[in-house]
Amino acid sequence: MAQRTDVSRRYGSRLLCWTEALALGAIVIGIASAQSAASAPAVREEGAAPAAPVFTRARLVSVGPKVGNKLYVQLKLLPLAKLPFTTQTFRVMDGVQLAGIPEGSWVKFTARHVEGDNTVTSIQLAEECKRFQPCD
């Protein structure tokens, strides 16, 4: 009989461990879901102003020939962009955006991923960023 009591105690303590493990698991899952809900981006209210666009500075390397009905430009990004490839190709939706911007000039632009291409949404002339000087 004493042997049976030891087995039941062992089984009882094992059951207690499983119960503790399940309780701890539920606590961890509850904390994780609360953190993910807290870190989720807030939904913009209807009356809130839209965020200001972020401009990236670059030098216009070349304007490529049209491929089909698509026009592409190569932009050499500033090293501050922290991208592995500093010269990247972007699609331009409307060639009018490039009017008055010669090759080799400094520009600031915004881009978005449209139809599988990195696409310039706006581009404008900008002053050259001097080394070790802040750019606006």
C-alpha angles and dihedrals in degrees: 000000000000089000090054091051090055091051092049091048091050090047090045092052090047089053089050090052091051090049091050091047092052091048092049090047091053090050092050092048090048092051093046093050091047091051093048090050091049093048094047113112114263117248111247114244119237094248095046119110117246118255117268114255117258113230122211119208120226145145117251103238100178145339108227127215117267115273104207102315095332125101119203133194131193116225125190105216123213115258089245088074088076093216120144094230113049097191113060135173120235131185118236114212095199124026089210088076089069095051110127095010110113123202113270095031124126116251141175118217146168123223140188136188106256127171093343096310134097099245129196109232096181134003132180140168117269137181118263115265109240117223113265090006124110117253119214 
